[in-house]
Amino acid sequence: MKKIYIMSTILLVIGMLVGISIFTQQRIIETSSLAARTPRPPDLVEEKKDEYKFPEFYRGFYLTASQAMNKERLVTWVERAKRANMNAMVIDVQNLRQQRVNIPKENIQYLLDNGIHPIARIVIFPDGLRVYPPPAGLLQDRYDAAIAACEIGFKEIQFDYIRFNDSNVALNLSLEQRYAFIEGILRRLREKVAPYNVRTAADIFGRIPFNRNDIIGQRMESLDLVVDVICPMAYPSHYWSREQQHDPYKTVYQTSKRAVERVQHAIIVTWIQAFEMRLGPNSYSDYIRLQMQAVYDSGASGYIFWNARNNYDVPFRVTEEFYRNRQ
């Protein structure tokens, strides 16, 4: 009798344990299922932001820092730019003394919100490098300016006057040493701004696509390795023959095409003349239109208008008509 009681007790305990185990497993399954159905709190949801889309073809113009700093003026410029089908704006982030200026971050965001690609222009050696090595701290100051521009939203850093002085033959440097020096500056720029997902660019003389041994230290093949964008300054009025000055289409076409042919990695975005100088038999409007057409025909990736005074009344009228006729 006592043995029967003991066996009954053991079976009862085993039954209870089995029941608890089944119940526990069921709760685990139910809890897992509920967790799978319950969305994560909004602050924990991983959102993948859209990557920035760079222009496929640059249609840009230059703007001084003072114009970009004033929100009211900038709004007007954006309205004009959009009517003229422009999609890029090169802005000084220095004053005439190469001191940094404080462009409000909200102004750059306004450009981005309106589909305008913001490019920060930084002058490296005003009038070209005359003293080698350059003054201590000069290059670091330019790099700091580039980083500051990235932090307020610029999507491209463009180094201008990134060259030796055009007439300085006295420096005891070979051509290869000059190329290596310029290339090194631009390589370090790319490294320093890499975390910001921006492009780097270098402005070059219009003659560089035609030359292979130039004293100013610019060479297409070297630049192709260290920047994303190369910008030949193809202002016909600055070329060395009257034929080149008076034939804006041929001059810009040949410069842009040769530049394209000499690179494998960088894209070519050509600076074109948006000011009245040595126009020859051409009207100012035709001078601009012919340059624009030349860029398209050359296979380059865009153009940028240069006018130091930001007088774009005629250029913008030309672009409005140009793109209206292309539709």
N, C-alpha and C positions, 0 to 999 in steps of 0.2 A: 504494500500500500504506500509506504514511504517512497519507494523507488518510482512508483507511478506519479506521485506528487512532484518529485524532483524533475522528472522528464517533462511533465506538463509545464512546469515553470521555465525550463530551458527553451522549449518550443515557443512559449509566449514571448520571451525576451528576443529570440531570433526574429520572430514576426515583427515585433516593434522596430527592431534595427533595420530590417528590410524596408519597412514602411517609411521610416525616416529617410533612408537612403534614396528611395524612389521619389519622395517628396522634395528632397534637396536637389536631386538631379532635375526634376521638373522645373523648380524655381530658377535654377541656373539657366536652363533652356529658355524659359520665359523672359528672364532678365536680359539674356543675350539678344533675344529677338527684339525686345523693347528698345535696347540700346541701338540696335541696327536701324530701327524705325525712327528713332528720335534724332532730329537734326542737331548738329553742333551749334553752340551759341554763336551769334554773328561775329563776335570778336575773335573766335577761334577758327573760323572758316578760312582756309587758305585760298586767296584770290590771286590769280595770275594776271598781272597787269599787261596790257597790250604793249608790245615793243614800239618804240618811236619809228615812224616811217620817214626816211629821208626823201627829199625830192628825187624823182626819177630824172627830171630835167630842170635845172635851175633857171629861174627867170627872176633875177635879183637886181637890187640897186643899193647904193651906198648911202648911209645916213650918219650925220655927225652925232656925237654923244649928247649935245645940248638938245637936239630934236627928240632923241629917244628918252631923255630924262623927263621931259614934260608930257604927262599923260594926255592932256588935251591935244597937243600937237601930234602925238603918236597915233591917237585915234583917227585923226584926219589923214595921216599918212597911210594907215591901214586901209581906210575907205578908198583912198585914191589907188593904192596898190591893187586892191581886189578888182576895181573897175578895169585896171590895166592888165589883169591876168598875171600879176606878179606873185611869186610864192616864196621869195627869199629876201632877207634884208641883212646887209653887212653894216655893223654898227661899231664905231670907235668905243673902246672901253678905257681910253686914255684921252687927256686933253693935249693941246699942242706942245706942252712941255713934257709929254710922256708920263704924266702923273695919272694915277687911277682915278676914275670918276665913279660915283655911286648911282648906277642906274637901278631904279626900284625893281625888285623881283617881280612884282605884280605886272610891271610893264612888259617884261619878257613873257610872262604867262599869257598876257593879252595877245601877243603875237602868236603864240602856240595855239591858243583857243581859236584864232582866226586863220589857221592854216599857213602862217608865215614862218619859214625856217629861219631862226635867228643865228647869225654868225658874228662872233666877236673878233674884231680886227685889232691886232696888237703890233705896233711898230717896234722892231727889234733894234736896228742900228740906223737912226735918222741919217739920211744921205749916205748910207753904207758904212761899213766898219773901216775906220782909218788907222786905229791903233790896235796892235795885236800883242798880247792878249787883251780882250776888252776889259774895261774897268771892273774891279771887284764888286760883286753884288748885282751888276747890271742884268745878267742872264737870270739870276734867281728872282729878281724883281719881275721880269717878264713871265717867268713860270708861275709866280704867285698871282699875277694878274690873270693868267689863263685859268688857274684853279678857281679863283674868285668868280670868273665869268661862268664857269661850269656850275658853280654852286647856286647861281641865281637863275639858271635855266637855259643858258646858251647851249646849242646843240652842235656847234662847230667852232673851232679856234683857228683863226687865220693869222699866220705870221707874215707881216709885210716888212719890206726892207731887210730881208733875211739874206744879206749878201755883203761882200766887201765893196769898198768904194770903187767906182768905175775907173778912176784914173790913177789909183794908188798902185804903182808898180814897184815901189821902194821896199815893201815888206819882203823880208827874206823867207818867203814861203813858196813852195812849188805849187803847181795847179792841183796835184793830188792832195796836198796838205790842205789847201783851201776847200776843196770838195769835202774832205773828211771832216773838217771843222763845221761847215754848214750842215752837213748830214748828221753830225753828232748832236747839234742843237735840236734839230727836229726829231731825232730818235728819242731824246730825253723828254721832249714835249709829249710825244705819244705815250711814253711810259707813265708820265706824271698824271695825265688825264684819262688813262685807261679805265679807272673805276667809274667814270661818269657816262660811258657809252656815247661819246661824242666823236665827230670826225675832226681830223687835223688837216690844215691846208697851208700851202706856201704860195705867195705871190712871186712871179718871176718876170724878168724883162721879156719883151716880145721877141727879142732876137735869140733867146736861149733855145727854142725848138730847132733853130737853124744851125746853132753852134755846137761844137763838141769840146772845145778848149777855150773856156771863157774865164777871164781873170777875176770876175766877181764871185766865183765859187759856186755857181749854179749849173747843174748838169741834169738833164732829164733822167738819165738812168739812175743816178744817185738819189734824186728826189723821189723817184718811183718806189723806192724801198722803204721810205720813212714817213710818208704822208698819205692820206687818203684822197686828197684833192690837190691838183696843181692848177694854178690860175695864171696863165700868160696874160700880161698887160698889153693887149694887141691894139693899142690906140694908133690908128694909121698916121695921125699927125706927128707921132714921135718916131716914125721910121726914117731911114736914111736917104730915101730918094723921093723925088716929087711924084714919080709914078705910084709908089706905094702910098703916099699921102693922099693922092687924088683918086685912088681906086680902092675904096673901103672894102668892097666885097672880096676882091682878090687877096688883099693883105690879111684880113681876118681869116679867110678860108685857108690860106696856105699856112698861117701860123697855127691855127687850131688843128688842122689835119696832120701837120708834121708832129705836133705835140702828141696827138692820139697815137700815131704810129710808133712813137719812141717809148711808150709805157706799156706795162703788162698788168699792173695792179691798180694804180691810181686812176681816178677819172679826171677829165679835163673840163674845167669851167672857165671860160674866157672872159676877161675884163674887156669891155668894149667902150668906145668913146661916146659919151653923152654930153659933149660940150663943143662949142663952135670954134674950131681952130683948123686952119689949112684945109678947108673943105673942097677947094678947087672948083670944078664946074658943078658940083653937086649942091642941091638944097640940103639944109640941115636935116629935114625929115627923111629925105632919100638916103643920106649918109647913115642914119641910124638904122633904117629899114634894111639896107644892104648888108650891114654888119650882122644884124640878127639872122637874116637868111643864110649868111655865110656860116654861122655857127651851126645851124641845123644841117646844112649840106656837108659839113666837115666830119660829122659823126661825133662831135664833142657832146658833153653832158650838160651844157647850159651856158648862160652868159650872165654877166653882172654889169649894170650901168655904173660908170664913174662920172660924177659931177661933184667937184669939191664944194660947190656952193649949194648943193642939193636943189638945183633948179631943173625939175623934171617935167615941166609943162609940155614941151614938145615931145620928149621921149615917151611920155605916157600916152599922149594922143596917138603917136605912131604905133605903140603896142596895141592899143585898143583896136585900131583899124587892122593891124597885122593879123591879130587872132580872130577878128570877125571875118576876115577874108579866108582864113584857113578852115573855118567850120564847114 
